[in-house]
Amino acid sequence: MAQVEGAGNTDIITILNELIETCKDGEKGFRAASDGVPDIELTSVFLTYSEQRAGFAAELLAEVRRIGGDPGPGGAQGDLRRGWTGIKAAVEGKNEVAIISEAERSEDHAVQEYCEALKKNLPTAVQAIVENHYIHVRDAHEHVRALERLHQEKFAAPKVETPDSVLEK
């Protein structure tokens, strides 16, 4: 078992297991989102983020094992939790804007989880992994937020001129 500096191994393993769960949730949530949107480009974006999160979870899992820990059971469970709880309803409703909004809201949670982890006294190697993931998670969040704005504008009800609005001009 490799020794690490900084926080105790138990604390580090707990932090990493939380991030593993967050990544697994993101993997499942983005996959569900990809199934719920008819737009091929959105499907591709969501699948890319799903695969990214699977890769992050695997990297974090390897790190937990490297420092002598066991991965927590939460990341392997089948149910979505935390930020992605509303994705099922959005997908069932086939509402593209709602699906994107749920993905954006869920990404808020992932960014927050990574920010909290980065506030901890992590060993250098672990810190580097978490910082790298954070950059990508933050970028994904910003991308999904931009998609949300774009789709809200795209699907917004057109403004109808009424006699009152014409007179106001």
N, C-alpha and C positions, 0 to 999 in steps of 0.2 A: 504494500500500500504506500503510495507516494504521500509525503508530508507536504503540507502547504502552509505558507505564511499568512498572517492576517487573522481573519475570523476563524473560529474553530471549525473543524471538518463538518460537524453536525449542522452548524449554522449554514455553511456553504452548501451542503447537500440539500437542506431545506429550501434555500433560495433557488437553487438549480431545479429542484423538483417542482417548485411553483412555476418557474419559467417553462419547464417541460409541459406542464398542464396547460399553460397559456398557449404554447405553440401547438399542442395537439388540438386544443379548442379551435384555434385559427385554421389549422389544416382541415378539420371537419366542417367548420363554418364556411370557409371559402369554397369547399367542395359542394356543400349544400347550395350555396349561392350560385355556383356555376350551373347547377342542375335547374335552377329556377328562372334563369334569364334566357330569353330567346335570342338575344344579340350575341353573335358569334365572337365578336371582339371582347365583350364583357366576360363571356364564358372563358375565353383564353386568359384574360387578366386574372380572373378568380382562380382558375386552375394553376396558374403560375405561382400565385401567392400561397395556395394550398401546398404545392410541392416545396416551396421555400420553407414554409413552417415545418413540414415533415423533416426536411434537412436540418433545420435548427434544432428540433426536438432530438434527432439522432445525435447531433454533435454534443448537445447538453447531456444526454444520456451517457455518452462515452466519457464525458468529463466526470460525471457522478461516479461512474465505475472506476475511473482512473484514480480518484482520490479515496476509493475504498467504500463508497456508499452503495446503497440499493436504491433504484428508482422507485419513487412513490407510486402507489396503485392508481391514483387519480388520473394520470395521463393516459392510462390504458383502457379506461372505462369507455363504454360506447356512447353515453349521453353527452350532449353539449352542455356546458355549464357556463357560469360567469357571463361574459359579455355577449355571447352568441345565443342567449336563450330565446330571442325573438325571431331568429332566422327561419325556424320551421313554419311559423304562421305567415311570415312574409312570402316564403316560397310557395306555400299552399295557396295563397291568395294570388299568385302569379303577377304580383305588382313589382315591376322592375325598379321603380323609384324606392319603394319600401325595402326591397332587398338590398339595394345599394346603401340606403340610409342605415339599415341594420348593420351592414358590414362596416360602415364608417363609425358607428357608435361602438361596435365591438373592437375596432382598432384603437379607439380612445383608451379602452381598457388595457390592451396589449402595450401601448406606449407607456401608460401609467405603471404597469407591472415592471417593465424594463427600467424606467426611471427610478423606481423604488429599489430595485436590485443594484443599480449603479451607485446609490447612496451608501451602500454597505462597504465595509472594509474587505474587499475580495482580493485574493491572491492575484498577482500580475497576469498569469496565464488565463485565469477565469475572467478577470476584468476585461482582457482583450477580446475574448469570445463574446461576452455580454455586450460590450461596446459595439462590436461589429454587427451583432444581431440588431441592437437598438437602432443603428443607422438605417438598416434595411426596413425595420418595422416602422420607423418614423416616416421614411420615404413612401412606403406602401400606404400608410395612413393619409399622407398628404395627397397621394394619387387618388385614393378612394374618395377623399373629401372633394377633390376637383371633379371626379366623375359624378358625385352626388349633386353638386351644384349644376353641372351641365345637364343632367337628366331632369332635375327639378325645373330648369328653364325650358327644356325641350318638351316636357309634358305638362307645363303650366297651362291653365285655361287662358285662351286668348282674351285680351281686354276688349270689351265691347263698349263702343261709344253709346252713351245714353244722351238724351236731350240735355240733361243737367251737365254732363261732362263736356259737351260741345259748347254750352254757354259759358263754362268756366274758362275756356281758352281765350 
